[in-house]
Each structure stands twice: as structure tokens, then as C-alpha cells.
């Protein structure tokens, strides 16, 4: 963590969603494999078998959106203990 953001590796291309669930509209994509995340929230269950989603700004922006969105934690290369409580590691809750 630096500058109050989580900087780490992630899967790419990763879809960003308007809300923290898979049915939310797509707002953009992360094309890079190392990104920053400014906060986290709880949302829909995903492939990481938890409900943690991370918020960031996309490398590609979907038409009609501002580029901000949520990525499920299974696309962000954090540990399960980090995903269980990102605030304990210094990342603010959205």
C-alpha cells in the first residue's frame, strides 16, 4: 500500500462493473496487469469464493461511463486473508 491505494498485480483484461456484482453494467476494463485500487466493498459472490470487490479506474472506458468501476477480488492478486478484511491492511471501505 502506498498513497492510500492498493497497488498490485491483477488479471487482464479485467472487466469493471458499475456495481459490485456480475450483473452490473460494464464501465470499462483493466488492460494492464499491475494496477491500483482506491477502496473495496462487499458485493456479489465471485470465483474467489468471497464477496470482496475492489474499486479502480479503467484503462479502457465504456461509452457512456466515466471509467470508474469494481473488479471482483478473484481478478486482483491479493491473499484470502487480505480479501477477508482489506481495511485491516489500510485500504478504505468505499
C-alpha angles and dihedrals in degrees: 000000000000133000087014090292132110109239114192148125120286140179116267143248086029120179118232117214131205089230134024096266136078095246093059118108118271112253099178146305140265106231096175123079095220116055145152128245122198101195145348138227140181117257141134123352112261140180092287087068093241138085100238117127127182125218123222146138118268131238088220121039122210115231111267095023134093097232098254119121152133129270122197114247093245087072092050113074099230127129124261090248090054091049090049091065116358090174090065086062094050102266112129123235112246 
